[in-house]
């Protein structure tokens, strides 16, 4: 996933929300919720632009992505990952044990 581009997009969205007249009375948390919804919709509507394959069935694992504690915009959650791009594929089991990766459960 193109994390830098996604963070830049989130900051751009936040600045837009911050200067909109109809959101000026909202608190900070509400503005962040608006940004989270906008970013989620952008990724869902154009997954290929953010490096996300829109066919999640091709992925076996997903990775937990967590923002830094001081980040203004929080982007936390599980994202499908191409395990072929993991440099140390022999460490996949270790990554699962520490909670960085998890196997994607297929719907029955």
C-alpha positions in Angstrom: 0.0 0.0 0.0 1.2 3.5 -0.8 1.1 4.7 2.8 2.8 8.1 2.2 0.2 8.9 -0.5 -2.6 7.8 1.8 -1.3 10.0 4.7 -0.9 12.9 2.3 -4.5 12.4 1.1 -5.8 12.2 4.7 -4.0 15.5 5.6 -5.5 17.1 2.5 -8.9 15.9 3.5 -8.5 17.2 7.0 -7.4 20.6 5.9 -10.5 20.8 3.6 -12.8 19.8 6.5 -11.0 22.3 8.8 -11.8 25.3 6.5 -15.3 24.3 5.5 -17.9 26.7 6.9 -20.4 23.9 7.7 -17.9 22.0 9.9 -16.4 24.9 11.8 -18.6 24.2 14.9 -17.6 20.5 15.0 -15.1 19.3 17.6 -11.7 17.8 16.5 -12.9 14.2 16.9 -15.9 14.7 14.7 -13.7 16.2 12.0 -11.4 13.2 12.2 -14.4 10.9 11.8 -15.4 12.8 8.6 -11.8 12.4 7.3 -11.8 8.6 8.1 -15.0 8.1 6.3 -13.8 10.0 3.2 -10.5 8.1 3.1 -12.3 4.8 3.6 -14.6 5.6 0.7 -11.8 6.7 -1.6 -9.9 3.5 -1.0 -13.0 1.4 -1.5 -13.9 3.2 -4.7 -10.4 3.2 -6.2 -8.4 0.5 -4.5 -5.8 0.3 -7.3 -4.8 3.9 -6.7 -3.7 3.0 -3.2 -2.0 -0.2 -4.1 -4.8 -2.3 -2.8 -6.0 -5.2 -4.9 -9.8 -5.1 -5.2 -9.9 -8.9 -5.3 -9.1 -9.8 -1.7 -9.5 -13.5 -2.5 -5.9 -13.4 -3.9 -4.5 -12.6 -0.5 -3.8 -15.2 2.2 -2.7 -12.8 4.9 -3.4 -9.3 6.1 -1.1 -6.9 8.1 -1.9 -4.6 10.9 -1.1 -1.0 10.2 -1.0 1.4 13.1 -0.3 5.2 13.1 2.2 6.6 15.4 0.8 8.0 18.7 1.6 11.6 17.7 0.0 11.4 14.2 -2.8 13.9 13.8 -4.8 11.5 11.7 -5.0 7.9 12.8 -5.1 5.1 10.2 -5.4 1.8 12.1 -6.6 -1.5 10.8 -5.9 -4.7 8.9 -4.9 -4.5 5.2 -4.5 -7.4 2.8 -0.8 -8.0 1.9 1.0 -9.7 -0.9 3.2 -12.1 1.1 5.5 -12.2 -2.0 6.5 -8.6 -1.0 7.7 -9.6 2.5 11.5 -9.6 2.4 11.9 -12.3 5.0 9.1 -14.7 4.1 10.6 -17.3 6.5 9.5 -15.0 9.3 5.8 -15.1 8.5 5.0 -17.4 11.4 6.9 -15.1 13.7 5.0 -12.1 12.4 1.7 -14.0 13.1 2.8 -14.8 16.6 3.5 -11.1 17.4 0.2 -10.0 15.9 1.6 -8.2 12.9 0.1 -10.6 10.4 -3.0 -12.8 10.5 -4.4 -15.3 8.1 -7.5 -14.1 6.2 -10.5 -16.1 7.1 -12.4 -17.1 4.0 -16.2 -16.8 4.1 -17.9 -20.2 4.0 
